[in-house]
Amino acid sequence: MARPALSAERALRVLNLLAAHPDESFSLSELTRRLGVNVASMHAILAVLEAGEYLARTDDKRYRLGPMLVPLGRSALHTNAAVSAAGAAVGTWAERLGVTGLVVRANAGDLVIVDEVSPHAGGTPGIGQRIPMLPPIGGVFLAWADDATVDRWIATAPRAVLDAEADVRRW
């Protein structure tokens, strides 16, 4: 396995944070604090992302998602037909049921919201939001997993979930 490039990993963390909070902007100090990256490294990362227009800097020196992410997102949607198909199917059911529908993808121990259809005001996580795939959340993604994989996932459950499961079994 290739050794990860620390600056690339940090740049992705910046983009993921901003994607999870698209209506917000963050200062350099807020980003360093939230992501645990030193100021000099963060400043260099932000400068590169801003120069490429993947980030935009506001007049009050805060950072938000930039315009070059739009063509990237469109290209990604074009090359990932399953996301479009899932969005259409979820949209049909969301409209029928009068609810917000989410298209979710499992990714490295997280569930990532990749699309939202028929959104209603408030109450739902947004596109780009990452949710830890801890039991009981995400079990559907393990439907065809082997026993060892399921056991490892169950072992990540918070104590309260395991205690609640034990209570249910007593009934």
C-alpha positions in Angstrom: 0.0 0.0 0.0 1.3 3.4 -0.9 2.3 5.8 1.9 -0.4 8.4 2.3 0.5 12.0 1.5 -0.2 14.0 4.7 -1.0 17.3 2.9 -3.4 15.6 0.5 -5.2 13.8 3.3 -5.5 17.1 5.2 -6.8 18.9 2.1 -9.5 16.2 1.8 -10.4 16.8 5.4 -10.9 20.5 4.7 -13.1 19.8 1.7 -15.1 17.1 3.6 -15.7 19.5 6.5 -16.9 22.3 4.2 -19.0 19.9 2.2 -20.7 18.8 5.4 -21.4 22.4 6.2 -22.2 24.1 2.9 -24.0 27.1 4.3 -21.1 28.0 6.6 -17.6 29.5 6.1 -14.6 29.0 8.4 -11.6 31.1 9.4 -8.1 29.7 9.3 -8.1 29.4 13.1 -11.5 27.6 13.1 -10.2 25.1 10.5 -6.9 24.5 12.4 -8.8 23.9 15.6 -11.5 21.7 14.1 -9.1 19.6 12.1 -6.2 19.5 14.5 -3.7 20.9 11.9 -1.0 23.4 12.7 -1.5 27.0 11.3 1.5 26.9 8.9 0.3 23.6 7.3 -3.3 24.7 7.1 -2.3 28.0 5.5 -0.4 26.3 2.8 -3.2 23.8 2.1 -5.8 26.6 1.9 -3.6 28.7 -0.4 -3.3 25.8 -2.9 -7.1 25.0 -2.7 -7.9 28.7 -3.1 -5.6 29.1 -6.1 -7.3 26.2 -7.8 -10.7 27.7 -6.9 -11.7 24.6 -4.9 -12.1 27.0 -2.0 -13.2 30.7 -2.1 -12.1 33.2 0.4 -14.8 35.7 1.6 -14.2 39.4 2.3 -13.9 38.7 6.0 -11.1 36.1 5.4 -13.3 33.0 5.8 -13.2 30.0 3.5 -16.1 28.2 1.8 -16.5 25.8 -1.1 -15.3 27.2 -4.4 -16.7 27.2 -7.9 -14.3 24.5 -9.4 -16.1 21.9 -7.3 -19.2 22.3 -9.4 -17.7 20.7 -12.6 -16.0 18.1 -10.5 -19.3 17.2 -8.9 -21.1 17.0 -12.2 -18.4 14.9 -13.7 -18.5 12.6 -10.7 -22.3 12.3 -11.0 -21.9 11.5 -14.7 -19.4 8.7 -14.1 -21.3 7.2 -11.1 -24.6 6.3 -12.7 -25.6 4.3 -9.6 -25.9 7.5 -7.6 -28.2 9.1 -10.2 -30.3 5.9 -10.4 -30.5 5.7 -6.6 -31.5 9.4 -6.4 -34.3 8.9 -8.9 -35.6 5.8 -7.0 -35.4 7.5 -3.6 -37.0 10.6 -5.0 -40.0 8.6 -6.2 -40.5 7.1 -2.8 -39.8 10.3 -0.9 -42.4 12.1 -2.9 -45.0 9.4 -2.4 -44.4 9.2 1.3 -43.9 13.0 1.8 -40.4 12.6 3.4 -36.9 13.5 2.7 -34.9 10.7 1.1 -31.2 10.2 1.4 -28.8 8.3 -0.8 -26.0 7.0 1.5 -22.8 5.2 0.7 -20.6 3.2 3.1 -17.0 4.5 3.0 -14.2 3.4 5.3 -16.3 2.9 8.5 -18.5 5.9 7.7 -21.8 6.4 6.0 -21.6 9.4 3.7 -24.7 11.2 2.4 -24.2 11.6 -1.3 -27.6 12.9 -2.3 -30.8 14.3 -0.7 -34.1 14.4 -2.5 -37.4 16.1 -1.6 -35.7 18.0 1.3 -38.0 19.4 3.9 -37.0 22.3 6.1 -34.4 21.3 8.8 -33.8 18.1 10.7 -31.8 16.2 8.2 -28.1 15.9 7.8 -26.8 17.4 4.5 -25.0 16.1 1.5 -21.4 15.3 2.4 -22.2 14.6 6.1 -20.3 11.6 7.5 -21.9 9.5 10.1 -19.8 6.8 11.9 -21.0 3.3 10.9 -21.4 2.1 14.5 -24.1 -0.5 15.4 -27.0 -0.3 15.0 -26.6 2.3 12.2 -25.4 0.8 8.9 -26.3 -2.8 9.4 -27.9 -3.0 5.9 -24.5 -2.5 4.4 -23.3 -5.7 6.1 -26.2 -7.9 4.8 -23.8 -10.0 2.7 -20.7 -9.7 4.8 -19.0 -12.7 6.3 -19.4 -13.5 10.0 -15.9 -12.2 10.9 -16.7 -8.8 9.3 -20.1 -8.6 11.1 -18.5 -9.5 14.4 -15.8 -6.8 14.0 -18.6 -4.3 13.3 -20.7 -5.4 16.3 -17.5 -5.0 18.5 -17.5 -1.3 17.6 -20.9 -0.8 19.2 -21.1 1.8 22.0 -21.7 0.2 25.4 -25.2 1.6 25.7 -26.2 -0.2 22.4 -24.9 -3.5 23.7 -26.7 -3.0 27.1 -30.0 -2.2 25.3 -29.6 -5.3 23.1 -29.1 -7.5 26.2 -32.2 -6.0 27.8 -34.2 -6.8 24.6 -33.0 -10.5 24.7 -34.2 -10.9 28.3 -37.8 -10.2 27.2 
